[in-house]
Amino acid sequence: MTSSQPAQASATSVAETATTALTPAARPALGWTIAASSFAFVIVQLDITIVNVALPQIGADLNARVSALQWVVDAYTLGFAVFLLSAGALGDKFGSKRLFLAGFLLFALASIACGLAPNAGFLNIARAIQGIGAALLVPSSLAILNRACAHDKKLLARAIGLWTAAGGVSIAAGPVLGGLLLATAGWRSIFWVNIPICLLGFLLTLRVVPAIAAKQHTHSFDLLGQILAIFALTGLVGAVIELHPLGLWHPLVLSGFGLALIAGTAFIMVEKKVPQPMLPLNFFHQTSFTAAVLFGVLVNFSYYGVIFVISFYLQKVQGYTSLQAGLAFLPLTGTFIFSNLVSGWLIGRAGIRLPMVLGGLIGAMGYGLLGTIGIAAHASFWQMLPGFVLIPAGMGLAVPAMTTSILSSVEKARAGTASAVLNTARQVGGAVGVAVFGALVSDSFGGNMNAGVKIALSTATVLLVIAAGLGYLVRPAIATR
């Protein structure tokens, strides 16, 4: 079994569901266009989590310490995060379809490099390039959806919701697929399997997606803002990752935090002055927008960090094989599918606020149960199961509502930029979450890991309660702009 099979299934499901309201003549073309867009998001999200269960095997094979393994996750997330906003501008300049195809090609080439990596440093560089490929795919896929559904805004909202759901399912499926591939073909196979997926997505896009021309007017490219953002984010994440092994007062750690502070401050100053900033700061004048972005940061910080440490915990403390660890995450997949469907229904009847608040509280309950009754030296899988069910149940309810809140908080013409801001913030939150929670378990792969995992889960519980409070601040109804 390969990851292309569930990816295809997710994309096909998106196409079938979103086109039910169309005439029979219009359904096939639009359905395949939605499928191609969702197909890209599936592979982008899949590669965020599929590596988690492979980290112990990668570390043993490449003789890499935990901080180097954190970079296997964070290099991808960082490359993804810092180039998302620029990718939107490049899509305007060169056309979204061209950028979409380029994203598939770059992702495939980087995956080949990952599969051939001779050491951890090479692997991490290839993962960063993979993240850049992902950044080219995501805004372009949304632009393609926006054009395909421009005649029907309700259909566009439904298609974006299904696009989000496909990505959520692939996040949950990543550890399961990773475990299966590790058991049958080794850790390098989790990267090789991307090649046929990228090829299928590339060919499908060539066949069914109409060309989207670049805009006639010329946009200035905020090069200085992009450079400052890269320096700020790299300094922050790098310093957090190395904080535990090197200590706060190590020159590299201090330099990283200093770089993040200086570059981050300069970035804000530049964005205030340039006529066309990569990050329009006036977005954050709206309470709903700011609350939704912070909500996304807390959700990703908690989820990515917890999945990272639980993958180590299951294999190093509980003695699970990589396949068993992957299968342990299986309940996340089914729960994501169900809760995403419920979220769409709930948003239509109760608005945005309720699913965000309810989702945050359910997620917090899941982390709390996993930390109190699920994590112990000899805890059974059945003791962990309630947490594994409630965590994705909460996320599946909240994330579609969060995305809808972002898109309805700004003018329609700026929806692409707004979604890029949200995804950038979420990816940075995920990267820092892996770094912070990874530091809690890096001391020992023995009994001491239990304490670190419990601290991580307690922290995640508190953060999801805070997220629920942020959900209460969003505008409850869907704005029309």
Secondary structure, DSSP 4 states (H G I P E B T S, - for coil): --THHHHHHHHHHHHHHHTTTS-TTTHHHHHHHHHHHHHHHHHHHHHHHTTGGGHHHHHHHHT--HHHHHHHHHHHHHHHHHHHHHHHHHHHHH-HHHHHHHHHHHHHHHHHHHHT-SSHHHHHHHHHHHHHHHHHHHHHHHHHHHHHTTT-HHHHHHHHHHHHHHHHHHHHHHHHHHHHHHHHH-TTHHHHTHHHHHHHHHHHHHHHPPP-PPPSSPPPP-HHHHHHHHHHHHHHHHHHHHHHHH-TTSHHHHHHHHHHHHHHHHHHHHHHHSSS-SS-GGGGGSHHHHHHHHHHHHHHHHHHHHHHHHHHHHHHTS---HHHHHHHTHHHHHHHHHHHHHHHHHHHHH-SHHHHHHHHHHHHHHHHHIIIII-STT--HHHHHHHHHHHHHHHHHHHHHHHHHHHHSS-GGGHHHHHHHHHHHHHHHHHHHHHHHHHHHSS-SSTHHHHHHHHHHHHHHHHHHHHHHHHHTS-SSPP--
